[in-house]
Amino acid sequence: MFVSGGNQQRVAIVGPGLVGATAAYALLLSGVGSEIVLVGRDRARAQAHADDLLHAAPLSRATRVWAGDYAECRSAAVTVIAVGVTQRAHMTDRLDDLLQSAAMFQEVIPRIAEQNPQGILVIASNPVDVLTYAALKWSGFPAGRVIGSGTLLDTSRFRTLLAEHYGVASENMHAYIVGEHGESQVALLSSASLAGTRLHEYCQSQGLSYDPAVFGELAGRARVAGLSIVRGKGGTSFGIGAALVRIVRAIFRNEQAVLTVSTLAPPHSGLGEVCLSLPAVVGEQGVTRVLVPAMSPSESEALRRSADVLKRQIALLPASRSSDTIQASG
């Protein structure tokens, strides 16, 4: 397990395609991590990405970058998984895509877990919640050490839209999107706040109109933003790359940051055995606590429906093997 303050902060990126390579570049620019190893089926492509990144290092941050194999995941504090079916603008067969990506995970995850049984897995592949559950099942890791990017980027998009609406900096806007990273995600409008004040109270104090329909429209824009980007340029990369760096930074610096990442829902949530996004405390041990925020009755019901959507998808994963277990976080 990575120890805060140690000399080596290695990140392994398995699947250095568009998302994986962009995440590596974002890591390099941020200075998060002292070593980046790229592991891919196409070794020549992984090496080309590594060389390109290495040439950028003298102009950004002193970081060791190279292409390696699964054995070099052994010393990684964090392994980012970005393998899977390429994003498409028109999702004609989600089931086929899920099964193809799950088959890749069934091959990759046990190999990583064998090499590095004490590391932390960060899942970037879609459908991220289902594949986070698959990684949890096939790695045998405790729940806290398998983290999906979840709705971290959706939450960022939503906060940005709300901040633009009110004419303030996005870091001063607090609002969460929870549940599935997908169609059934839930924007928690009832708890959204600005300057420590719930939005409806803020609007009242400032003489502004409080229109839930406007907030619903903004939440809808956040939900479809990724698809719009895929249609425009063929895939998302910069936003998710930054989101992955944010998670890795919270781990390496032991920030105990509250992030909406995908993790195993806690028993007290009443959502069942499913991975989805809730505000979670992330530090050097991975996820140490999962928080269930206050919600309106309609939001609670929407989150339950989102969990049910994901459980139906999870049921389509390849049959469990006798060694598959789910360990509680801790």
C-alpha positions as CSV (number, residue, x, y, z in Angstrom):
1,M,0.0,0.0,0.0
2,F,1.2,3.5,-0.8
3,V,2.4,5.4,2.2
4,S,1.9,9.2,2.3
5,G,5.3,11.0,2.1
6,G,7.1,8.0,0.5
7,N,9.7,8.5,-2.2
8,Q,7.9,6.7,-5.0
9,Q,4.4,7.7,-6.3
10,R,3.9,5.4,-9.3
11,V,0.7,5.4,-11.4
12,A,0.1,2.6,-13.8
13,I,-2.3,3.3,-16.6
14,V,-3.7,0.2,-18.2
15,G,-5.2,1.0,-21.6
16,P,-3.4,4.1,-22.9
17,G,-6.0,5.0,-25.5
18,L,-7.6,8.4,-25.8
19,V,-8.7,8.6,-22.1
20,G,-5.6,6.8,-20.7
21,A,-3.1,8.8,-22.6
22,T,-4.9,12.1,-21.8
23,A,-4.9,11.1,-18.1
24,A,-1.2,10.5,-18.3
25,Y,-0.6,13.9,-19.9
26,A,-2.7,15.6,-17.2
27,L,-0.8,13.7,-14.5
28,L,2.5,14.9,-16.0
29,L,1.4,18.5,-16.2
30,S,0.0,18.4,-12.6
31,G,3.1,17.0,-11.0
32,V,1.0,14.3,-9.3
33,G,3.1,11.2,-9.2
34,S,6.8,10.8,-9.9
35,E,6.4,7.8,-12.2
36,I,3.9,6.9,-14.9
37,V,3.9,3.5,-16.6
38,L,1.7,2.8,-19.6
39,V,0.5,-0.8,-20.1
40,G,-1.3,-1.7,-23.3
41,R,-2.0,-4.6,-25.6
42,D,-0.4,-2.6,-28.4
43,R,3.1,-2.2,-27.0
44,A,4.3,0.0,-29.9
45,R,1.4,2.5,-29.4
46,A,2.1,2.5,-25.6
47,Q,5.7,3.2,-26.2
48,A,4.9,6.0,-28.7
49,H,2.7,7.6,-26.1
50,A,5.4,7.2,-23.4
51,D,8.1,8.8,-25.7
52,D,5.8,11.7,-26.5
53,L,5.1,12.3,-22.8
54,L,8.8,11.9,-21.9
55,H,9.7,14.6,-24.3
56,A,7.2,16.9,-22.6
57,A,8.6,16.2,-19.1
58,P,11.5,18.7,-19.3
59,L,9.0,21.4,-20.3
60,S,6.6,20.6,-17.4
61,R,7.4,18.3,-14.5
62,A,10.3,15.9,-13.8
63,T,8.5,12.6,-14.2
64,R,9.7,9.2,-15.2
65,V,7.5,7.8,-18.0
66,W,7.8,4.5,-19.8
67,A,5.8,1.7,-21.4
68,G,5.8,-1.6,-19.5
69,D,3.9,-4.7,-18.8
70,Y,1.7,-6.0,-16.0
71,A,4.6,-6.8,-13.8
72,E,5.3,-3.1,-13.5
73,C,1.9,-2.5,-11.9
74,R,3.5,-4.2,-8.8
75,S,4.9,-1.0,-7.4
76,A,2.1,1.3,-8.4
77,A,0.2,3.0,-5.6
78,V,-2.7,3.6,-8.1
79,T,-3.6,1.7,-11.2
80,V,-5.9,3.5,-13.6
81,I,-8.0,1.2,-15.8
82,A,-9.1,2.7,-19.1
83,V,-9.6,-0.4,-21.2
84,G,-13.0,-1.0,-22.9
85,V,-15.1,-0.4,-26.0
86,T,-14.5,3.0,-27.6
87,Q,-17.2,5.6,-27.0
88,R,-19.7,6.0,-29.8
89,A,-22.1,8.9,-30.6
90,H,-24.9,6.5,-31.4
91,M,-25.3,3.8,-28.8
92,T,-26.9,1.0,-30.9
93,D,-26.2,-1.9,-28.6
94,R,-25.3,-1.0,-25.1
95,L,-25.5,-4.7,-24.0
96,D,-22.9,-5.7,-26.6
97,D,-20.6,-2.9,-25.5
98,L,-21.0,-3.9,-21.8
99,L,-20.2,-7.5,-22.5
100,Q,-17.2,-6.7,-24.6
101,S,-15.8,-4.4,-22.0
102,A,-16.6,-6.9,-19.2
103,A,-14.7,-9.6,-21.1
104,M,-11.6,-7.3,-21.2
105,F,-12.0,-6.6,-17.5
106,Q,-12.2,-10.3,-16.7
107,E,-8.8,-10.7,-18.4
108,V,-7.1,-7.6,-17.1
109,I,-8.3,-7.2,-13.5
110,P,-7.0,-10.6,-12.1
111,R,-3.6,-10.0,-13.7
112,I,-3.3,-6.6,-12.0
113,A,-4.5,-8.0,-8.7
114,E,-2.0,-10.8,-8.8
115,Q,0.9,-8.4,-9.4
116,N,-0.3,-5.7,-6.9
117,P,-2.7,-7.1,-4.3
118,Q,-2.2,-4.0,-2.1
119,G,-2.8,-1.2,-4.6
120,I,-5.8,1.0,-5.4
121,L,-7.7,0.6,-8.7
122,V,-9.3,3.7,-10.3
123,I,-11.8,2.8,-13.0
124,A,-12.3,5.1,-16.0
125,S,-14.0,2.7,-18.4
126,N,-17.7,2.8,-19.3
127,P,-20.2,1.8,-18.2
128,V,-18.1,2.9,-15.2
129,D,-20.5,1.9,-12.3
130,V,-21.0,-1.7,-13.7
131,L,-17.3,-2.1,-14.5
132,T,-16.3,-0.8,-11.0
133,Y,-18.5,-3.5,-9.6
134,A,-16.9,-6.0,-11.9
135,A,-13.4,-4.9,-10.9
136,L,-14.4,-5.2,-7.3
137,K,-15.7,-8.7,-7.8
138,W,-12.8,-10.0,-9.9
139,S,-10.0,-8.3,-7.9
140,G,-11.1,-9.5,-4.5
141,F,-10.0,-6.1,-3.1
142,P,-11.8,-4.4,-0.3
143,A,-14.5,-2.0,-1.6
144,G,-12.5,1.1,-0.6
145,R,-9.6,0.2,-2.9
146,V,-11.8,0.1,-6.1
147,I,-12.9,3.5,-7.1
148,G,-14.8,4.5,-10.3
149,S,-14.6,8.0,-11.7
150,G,-18.4,7.9,-11.4
151,T,-20.2,11.3,-11.5
152,L,-17.2,13.3,-10.5
153,L,-17.2,14.9,-13.9
154,D,-21.0,15.2,-14.1
155,T,-20.9,17.0,-10.7
156,S,-18.2,19.4,-12.0
157,R,-20.3,20.1,-15.1
158,F,-23.4,20.8,-13.0
159,R,-21.6,23.1,-10.6
160,T,-20.2,25.0,-13.6
161,L,-23.6,25.5,-15.2
162,L,-25.1,26.6,-11.9
163,A,-22.3,29.0,-11.2
164,E,-22.7,30.5,-14.7
165,H,-26.4,30.9,-14.0
166,Y,-25.7,32.9,-10.8
167,G,-22.6,34.7,-12.0
168,V,-20.2,33.3,-9.4
169,A,-17.0,31.2,-9.5
170,S,-17.8,27.5,-9.7
171,E,-15.7,26.7,-6.6
172,N,-18.3,28.6,-4.6
173,M,-21.2,26.4,-5.8
174,H,-21.9,23.2,-4.0
175,A,-24.2,20.6,-5.6
176,Y,-23.9,16.9,-6.2
177,I,-25.0,14.5,-8.9
178,V,-25.3,11.0,-7.6
179,G,-26.3,7.5,-8.8
180,E,-25.4,6.2,-12.2
181,H,-22.9,7.9,-14.5
182,G,-25.6,7.9,-17.2
183,E,-29.2,8.5,-18.0
184,S,-30.6,7.7,-14.5
185,Q,-28.2,10.0,-12.6
186,V,-29.8,12.3,-10.0
187,A,-29.1,16.0,-9.4
188,L,-29.5,16.8,-5.7
189,L,-31.2,20.2,-6.1
190,S,-32.7,20.2,-2.6
191,S,-29.2,20.4,-1.0
192,A,-27.5,22.7,-3.6
193,S,-26.0,25.7,-1.9
194,L,-24.1,28.9,-2.6
195,A,-21.9,30.6,0.0
196,G,-23.2,28.2,2.6
197,T,-26.9,29.0,1.9
198,R,-29.4,26.7,0.2
199,L,-30.2,28.0,-3.3
200,H,-33.9,28.7,-2.6
201,E,-32.8,30.8,0.5
202,Y,-30.1,32.5,-1.4
203,C,-32.5,33.5,-4.2
204,Q,-35.0,34.8,-1.6
205,S,-32.3,36.9,0.1
206,Q,-31.0,38.3,-3.2
207,G,-34.4,38.9,-4.7
208,L,-33.8,36.4,-7.5
209,S,-36.3,34.0,-9.0
210,Y,-36.1,30.4,-7.8
211,D,-37.4,28.2,-10.6
212,P,-36.9,24.4,-10.2
213,A,-37.5,24.0,-13.9
214,V,-34.4,26.0,-14.7
215,F,-32.3,23.8,-12.4
216,G,-33.8,20.7,-14.0
217,E,-32.8,22.1,-17.4
218,L,-29.2,22.7,-16.2
219,A,-29.1,19.2,-14.7
220,G,-30.2,17.8,-18.1
221,R,-27.5,19.7,-19.9
222,A,-24.9,18.3,-17.5
223,R,-26.3,14.8,-18.1
224,V,-25.9,14.9,-21.9
225,A,-22.7,17.0,-22.1
226,G,-20.5,13.9,-22.6
227,L,-22.6,12.6,-25.5
228,S,-22.6,16.1,-27.1
229,I,-18.7,16.0,-26.9
230,V,-18.6,12.5,-28.4
231,R,-20.7,13.6,-31.3
232,G,-18.6,16.7,-31.9
233,K,-15.1,15.2,-31.6
234,G,-15.4,11.4,-31.3
235,G,-14.8,11.0,-27.6
236,T,-14.3,12.8,-24.2
237,S,-10.8,13.1,-22.8
238,F,-9.8,16.3,-21.2
239,G,-12.6,16.4,-18.6
240,I,-12.2,12.8,-17.6
241,G,-8.4,13.1,-17.6
242,A,-8.7,16.0,-15.1
243,A,-11.2,14.0,-13.0
244,L,-8.8,11.0,-12.8
245,V,-6.0,13.3,-11.7
246,R,-8.2,14.7,-9.0
247,I,-8.8,11.3,-7.6
248,V,-5.1,10.3,-7.8
249,R,-4.2,13.6,-6.1
250,A,-6.6,12.9,-3.2
251,I,-5.0,9.5,-2.7
252,F,-1.3,10.6,-3.0
253,R,-1.8,13.6,-0.7
254,N,-4.1,11.9,1.7
255,E,-6.5,14.8,1.3
256,Q,-9.6,13.1,2.7
257,A,-11.5,14.9,-0.1
258,V,-15.2,14.4,-0.5
259,L,-15.7,13.4,-4.2
260,T,-18.6,11.9,-6.0
261,V,-16.9,8.7,-7.1
262,S,-18.4,5.3,-7.8
263,T,-18.0,2.8,-5.0
264,L,-19.9,0.1,-3.3
265,A,-23.1,1.5,-1.7
266,P,-23.0,1.2,2.1
267,P,-25.5,-1.0,3.8
268,H,-27.2,1.9,5.5
269,S,-28.1,3.4,2.2
270,G,-30.6,0.7,1.5
271,L,-29.6,0.6,-2.1
272,G,-28.4,-3.0,-2.2
273,E,-25.2,-4.5,-3.6
274,V,-24.3,-2.0,-6.3
275,C,-21.6,0.4,-7.2
276,L,-22.7,4.0,-7.9
277,S,-21.8,7.5,-7.0
278,L,-22.3,9.1,-3.6
279,P,-20.1,11.7,-1.9
280,A,-17.2,9.7,-0.6
281,V,-14.1,10.5,1.5
282,V,-11.0,9.7,-0.5
283,G,-7.4,9.6,0.9
284,E,-4.3,7.4,0.9
285,Q,-6.3,4.2,1.8
286,G,-8.8,4.9,-1.0
287,V,-12.5,5.4,0.0
288,T,-12.7,5.4,3.7
289,R,-16.3,6.6,4.2
290,V,-19.4,6.9,1.9
291,L,-21.8,9.6,2.8
292,V,-25.5,9.6,2.0
293,P,-26.6,13.2,1.8
294,A,-30.0,14.6,2.8
295,M,-32.4,14.2,-0.1
296,S,-36.0,15.1,-0.8
297,P,-38.4,12.2,-1.1
298,S,-38.4,12.5,-4.9
299,E,-34.6,12.5,-5.0
300,S,-34.4,9.4,-2.8
301,E,-36.8,7.6,-5.0
302,A,-34.9,8.6,-8.1
303,L,-31.7,7.3,-6.5
304,R,-33.3,4.0,-5.8
305,R,-34.4,3.7,-9.4
306,S,-30.9,4.5,-10.6
307,A,-29.6,1.7,-8.3
308,D,-32.1,-0.7,-9.8
309,V,-31.0,0.2,-13.3
310,L,-27.4,-0.6,-12.4
311,K,-28.3,-3.8,-10.6
312,R,-30.0,-5.0,-13.8
313,Q,-26.9,-4.3,-15.8
314,I,-24.7,-5.9,-13.1
315,A,-26.8,-9.1,-13.4
316,L,-25.6,-9.3,-17.1
317,L,-21.9,-9.7,-16.1
318,P,-20.3,-13.0,-16.7
319,A,-21.2,-15.6,-14.1
320,S,-19.3,-15.4,-10.8
321,R,-16.5,-17.9,-10.1
322,S,-16.2,-19.6,-6.7
323,S,-13.4,-17.2,-5.7
324,D,-15.3,-14.1,-6.4
325,T,-16.1,-12.2,-3.2
326,I,-17.1,-8.7,-2.2
327,Q,-15.2,-7.3,0.8
328,A,-16.5,-4.5,2.8
329,S,-14.6,-1.2,2.9
330,G,-12.2,-0.7,5.7
